[in-house]
Amino acid sequence: MSESLLLYSYWRSSAAYRVRIGLNLKGLACTTVPVHLVQDGGQQHTAAYRQINPQELVPTLKHGQRQLTQSLAILEYLDEVWPTPPLLPATARERQRVRALAQLVACDIHPLNNLRVLQYFEHEWSLPALEREQWVKHWIMDGFAALEAMLAGHPSTGDYCEGNVPSLADCCVVPQVYNARRFGITMADYPTIERIEQTCLQLPAFDAARPENQPDAPR
C-alpha cells in the first residue's frame, strides 16, 4: 500500500511510543504530527483534533484516508497490512501469550497512571503531587511484579518477551519501563523485565523510538 502514514503523537506518550516501535520494526516511513498533551490546556482537546480522534487521545495513525486509533489495534493493523517482520508469532499459543503480556501493560498498568487520570486527581480532587506519585508507583510496581513472574524462568521467554524476536509485547513493555523510571521506580526488583528492555534498546528500531529522540521532545 502506497498511502502515506501520519502519526499524531506526543514525545512522552507511552501509547504513541509503542506505535513508533512497531512502525520502526516494520521499516515503515512515517511523518510525526506533534500533539502536545499539556500545552494550551492539552492540544488533544481542540475541536480540530477531536475530529481526528473523538477520544482526544494519542496516538492516531492516519493511513491514506483511514484514521486509526488505540495503540494495540494500530499495531495489529500494521501486522496485518505489512506482515513482515511479524509482531505476533506463528502459533495460537504464542500469540495468546504475547497478547496477554501486552495487555497486562496496556490495559492493566497504563490506564491507571495515564495523564488524564492524574489530572483528574489534581484538578477535581486536589490530590497532592506526592499522593499522585504514590498512586502511579503502586500500580506500576503491582503490574511489574506480575509481569516479572510471567517472564522469569518461563520456557518461552528468550532474548525478548516471547522467544528471540521482538513482538507486540516488547512494544508495550519498553515504554512502560520508561514510565517507571520517570517516577523513580528502581528496576532491580524486576531483572527479567530490565534485561529484555536493555536488549530491545540495542536495536535501532527501539532506539529511534525513544522519547528523547522525537522531533517534539524538549531540546
N, C-alpha and C positions, 0 to 999 in steps of 0.2 A: 504494500500500500504506500502511495507516494505522498499522501497528505501530510502537511507539516504538523508538528507536535508543539503545543504551548503548555507549559506547566505554570499554573498560578501557585505561587509558593511563598513561604516565609523562611528565611535562613535558619531559624531556630526551631521550626515546627518539626517534631519527630515524625508526624504522619507524612509530611512532604519529604522528609529525609528518606523514608522508606521507598517512596516512589523514585526519588533521584537514584538510589542504589539500583533499583530494578531497571530503570532506563539505561544506566551505565553498563550493567551486566549484559544487557541486550545489545549494547553498542548503538543505541538509538540517539540521534541528534535531537536536541530539544531546546527551545527558546524559553528562558525563565521570565515570567512576568511577576515581579515582586508585589506582594500584598502585605503591607506592614500591619501586624496584628495589634499593635499598641498605638502607633502614631495616629493623630487625628481622631482619637477615640476608637481606633480599630478600623482600618480600611476595608476589612471584610464585611463591615456593617453598612457600607454605602449602597445606595439603590442600584448603582451600576453593577457592583459585584453580586448583589442579590439576584440579579437576572442571570448571572452565570452559575451561581450555586445558592439555591434558596436556603440551605442550612447555614450560610455565612461562615463557612469553614474552608480551610485549605487542607490538602491540595485539591485543585481541579485540573484535570488534564484535558486539553482540547485537542482532538484528533480530527482534522478536517472540520466538519460541521457538528461533530459529536462532542458533547461536554460531559466528561466522566468524573464521577465523584466517589469518595470513600477509598482510602488507600489500598486496602486488601482487594477490593473489587477491581481497582485500577491495575494492580499487579497481576491478578489473574487474567484480566483482559489482555495485558501485554503478552502474557504467556500463551494465550490462545491465538493472538494475531501474529506474533513473532515467536514461534515455539522453540527456536534455537538461539542461545542455550536455554534449557528449561529452568524455570524457577520451582517447579514441582517435580518430584521424582517419578519413576516409572510405574511403581506398583500402588495399588489402593492402600495397602497398609502403610507404606512410606508416606504417601500423600496425606493420609489421615494424621500421622504424627507431625508432619511439617505444619499442617493447618492448625493442629492443637497447640503447638508451640507458638506459632504466630498469633493465634487468637488469645492465648494467655497474656501476651503483651498488649496487643491492640484492643482487646475487648475487656480485659480484667484489670490491668495495671494502668494503662494510659488514660482512659476516660476519667479516672478518679483524681488525676493530677493535671488535667488539662487547664489551659489558661482561663477558659470561661468559668470553670468551677472555682478556681482561686479568686477570680474577680468577683464572683457572686459572694463568696465568703467575705471578701474585703468590703464590698460596697453595700451589700444587703444585710449582713450580719455583723459588720465591723470587727471581724476576727483579726487579731493582731498578726503581724508578719511571722512571728515565732511559731504561733499555733498553726498557721497555714503551712509553714515548712515542716512541722512535725507531722501534719496530715500527709503531705506528699511522701516524706521519708517512710512513714509507716506502711503505706500501700505499695511503694516500690519494694521495700525490703520483704514484705509479706509475699509479694509475687515472685521476687527473685529467689526466695527460699524454695518455693515450689519448682521454679524453673531449674534451679541448680540440681534439685533432686531428680528431675526428669531427664537431665542431661548427663550427670556424673555417673560413670560406670555403665551407662546403657549401651548395649551392643551395637546400636545403630549410630551412636554419636561417633563422629570421626574428627577430621580437621575442622568440620563445621557442625552445625546442629544435627544434620542428618547426612552421614557419610562424608565424602571428601569433595563435594561440590556445593558451593553456596546456593541457598534456596530461599524461598519466601520467608522461612523462619529467621534466617540470618538478616534479611532486610528489615525485620522488626526488632530483633534483639540489639543490634548495634546502636540504633538511635536511642533505645531505652537506656542503655548503659551511659550514653552521653548525658541524658537527663539525670540519671542517678548521680553522676559526678558533679553536675551543676549544683545539686542540692547537698553536696558534701558527703555522699554515701561512699564508704570505702568498699572496694570490690574484693578485699581479702577474704571475706566470708563466702565468696562466690567464684572460686578459682576456675571452674569449668567455663562459666559464662565469660569471665575475663580472658581466658585463653582463646576462646572462639572469637571474641571481639578483636583481640590483637591480631589473630590470624587473618580475619576479614580485612582489617585496616591496612594490611600489607598489599592488598590487591588494589590496582589503580581505580577500579570501579567504585570501591568503597571510599578510598582516599579522596577522590574528586567530589564525592557527595557530602563530605564533612561540612558542617555548618559554616565554619570559618572560611571555607573555600567558595562560598556562594557570592554572586555579584551584589546582593543586597546586604551582606554581612558588614558590620561596622568596621571601618578602616582606621 
